[in-house]
Amino acid sequence: MANDFSGRIWKINTFPATTTNGAQNVKIKGGSWTGTQGATANQFTITDGGGRTYTWTWSASGQQVTFGELGWLEGPVTFNASGTAPFGEVDLYLGTK
């Protein structure tokens, strides 16, 4: 399934990926990383156009990873995953103000 950057919830399941909104800023209200993981040390990383990087590591318990509000990110925003595939799906919830 391809990445979906439409609507208020972005669904990312193919890595690496870059947002299709170009240099526009985007507000991330939170998100979750779910699905079958290949290894407990897999990592998911968001890097914005300003060089800020946020990284999450899949837990040994195998439960989904949730994250809170990141605030405004400068576009374009890129997503990467490292470790053993498959990486599951990341859902990001966008804010409006």
Secondary structure, DSSP 4 states (H G I P E B T S, - for coil): ---B--SSEEEE-SSSEE-TTTT--EEEEEEEEES--S-TT-EEEEE-TTS-EEEEE--TT-PPEEE---EEEPSS-EEEEESSSP--EEEEEEE--
